[in-house]
Amino acid sequence: MIETLEDLLVEMGEERAFLSEESGARTQLEKREELHGDYGAIPRIHRELWTSRQRQGHSLHEISYRACFKGELPAFFLNRLTRPGDVVLDPFMGRGTTLIESALRGRIPFGNDVNPLSRILCGPRLQPPSLHQIDSRLRDYQDRLDSDPGPEEGDPELEVFFEPRTLSEIRALKALFQKKEREGTEDGVDRWLRMVATNRLHGHSSGFFSVRTMPPNQAVSIETQKKLNARAGLIPERKDIFALLRKKSASLLRRLTPDERRRMALVGSKALLLQGDSRDLGEIPDQSVDLSITSPPFLDVVHYARDNWLRCWFNGIDAKRMEQEITTPSKLGEWLSFMAEVFVELLRVTRDGGFLVFEVGEVRKGTLLLEEPLLPIAADAGWKILGVLVNNQGFTKTANCWGVSNNSKGTNSNRLLILRKSREPK
């Protein structure tokens, strides 16, 4: 039975020697300390909990989204704290990393996000179609667009990103998806290809529909792209969008085994994906969740609507309205008040004895460790605090790309509050 952080580490197969100050096996990334507050004394343990190597997760995760964590993070806890058939929730689901990992293991995925793009990016990957189905649908799309190429005019300013004929095909594909949605004829294969097209719209390599631009999780403005094109002599080239959709689909599906597909088929139909405020998960019944694994927005660090304006355009989403709805407090006190309500709501939906893994990060160049002000907030909401695990990463490709020394700016660590709902009656 897991009652302390030490119990969890032993459950993870760690040696007790790691918890001993006499252990000679520590590295510079491994240390233990104790935090004190009104909640008592709790341990904070630092170490590398999973690999720092890039792209070690499942291929289904390879959908770009701002501020998402690796698949190894939820997998680490799903394997130790849940069993097949358990319900796993992420109230800030983003691209759906927790939900995909849950479904791959036969856990029932529940998710919520105020960003409407989350359901578009996550839902289709919970019940992925076969490559044969995708090929057949792409041929159908091509036949439709050959007979009805769609509107010839509209959005000329987007030609800074796309070659004109490519843009015309993108507009036609957009219109086709919206027509199917209105008519109620959109099925899982359509939703999959809409998700892939959303991810392939713009990016920094030849695998995207656009000219070279910023990575796909951050769309630049039209004016900025004009400057990029002029500075680098970039001219949007003709792209075969159907070939790119097929190629990316094959890449996403390449590691999906028959057993994983079977497990996902069993739980995918039971999945619940909500769009709304994480402080009010009214459609989720009391005490129905076994484990929540989530990472909330950090103090207005990421501008989801601004970074996704092109994806919003393609999916018929009002980006300005989305900007108003996705409000992350920029002041610590306001952010903590928001999180206090989230903790209360998560306690409501969690079964007695269930767990919450709440990942936060260092912000303000590592001077603010968000787990510290969150600990009393979690305790006041009624959670039992097992402790804090800090996953410190070694050198990463991303840090090198941006010319950042590891753990010197931003962070390469995951700071995880490990909480449990007490079994004891109130």
Secondary structure, 3 states (H helix, E strand, C coil): CCCCHHHHHHHCCCCHHHHCCCCCCCCCCCEEEEEEECCEEEEEEEECCCCCCCCCCCHHHCCCCCCCCCCHHHHHHHHHHCCCCCEEEECCCCCCHHHHHHHHCCCEEEEECCCCHHHHHHHHHHCCCCHHHHHHHHHHHHHHHHHCCCCCCCCHHHHHCCCHHHHHHHHHHHHHHHHHHHHCCCCHHHHHHHHHHHHHCCECCCCCCCCECCCCCCCCCHHHHHHHHHHHCCCCCCCCHHHHHHHHHHHHHCCCCHHHHHHHHHHHCCCEEECCCCCCCCCCCCCCEEEEEECCCCCCCCCHHHHCHHHHHHCCCCHHHHHHHCCCCCCHHHHHHHHHHHHHHHHHHEEEEEEEEEEECEECCCCEECHHHHHHHHHHHCCEEEEEEEECCCCCHHHHHCCCCCCCCCCCCEEEEEEECCCCCC
